Amino acid sequence: MEPGLHRFVAEAPAHTRHYIAMALAGMAKHGHVTEAWLAGSLASSSRREVLQAIWGHDPGSTRALMRLGPDLLEPSTYEALGTVLGDEQRRRAYGDLRVPTERAIVRIADASADVVAAYRGRLIGTFGAAGILFLSEGIARLRPDLSAASIRRSLNALEKPSRIEHLFGRLIRNVQLPEPPWAGTSRIRALTTVPDLRAAGLRLENCLNTLPIWTEALTGKRAFYLVEECEFVIVALARHEVFGTWFVHSLAKRRNGQPSGQVKARIIATFAAAGFPYFDGAPIGTSLDGND
């Protein structure tokens, strides 16, 4: 229909090829223009005017296409992009994306207007509207002292939403742990708060200062004790996944080193007398490993 387009398309930079693909996808979906009109308009008319004629609304500046990578997208993604660029708030969310992936574009297009208004684009692009609401409700249950506005600000402050575990770590760092299965003794102290775990982890240079351990303690899968022998030893109790009963999962001193044989034997005997056996790595059916 327009032979002169051949060279225009063949030599076009990536953003121009995205423009052409977006126009074709919109024409196929909406049918507002004919192929002959499009062929005559692609290289001769304003790109913004062409896309507006195809979509029926103003998509704004097509410079936004320059943020896309070299590979063409699925037709459904261009449809989503038309929705995103034609809405001021969604376009702003698109501009907040570090890398405008197909999934992120579709998630911004599909999100409700209130979610788009309340949350940053990179957050919507990473988790989607359903994921953001799930996170917000979960944080509210974990920290009922926080207001909805405070939770929203905390989420929006994430520069890299994929590293949300850092936010989780800040949220739970002062949370009380479940009641320990044993009160301990004068020389065996239960670690009953996340700050207790953090302090012990820093002091003994081990994994007690990490989010996975805090999560296991908060969910009642493990309980930790600081034993004051001739050197400090951390004893981890684990709850059996099927039986629901507790056993000694591991013992470790500084930097996860092993205590001496005599110290270890005394600790094991003390915990066994309190009802917590030690199986020394025997396979008793738990997914917890002993490498911490």
HUDA-V625796 format. One line per field, one symbol per residue. ss: DSSP state (2 for helix, 1 for strand, 0 for the rest). phi: phi as a letter, one per 20 degrees, with the letter a starting at -180 (. if undefined). A space follows every 50 residues. Layout:
# HUDA-V625796
ss=???
phi=???
This chain:
# HUDA-V625796
ss=00002222220002222222222222222200002222222000002222 22222000000222222000000022222222222002222222220000 02222222220022222200222222222222222222222200000222 22222200002220222222220001000000010001110012222222 22220022202222222200011111110001111111100000011111 110222000022222222222220000100000000000000
phi=.bgffgfgffdffgffffffffffffffedmfcefffffedgdddfffff ffffenbfemfeffffefffefdfgffffffffffecgfffffffeffcf fgfffffffefffffffecffffffedmffffffffffffffcffeffff fffffffffcgfdffffgfffdfdefeggffbfncfdcdfedcfgffgff fffdlcefecfgfgffffemebcccddedfbfceddeceffefmedbfea cbdglmfeffgffffffffffffeocfddlnffdnbefeddf
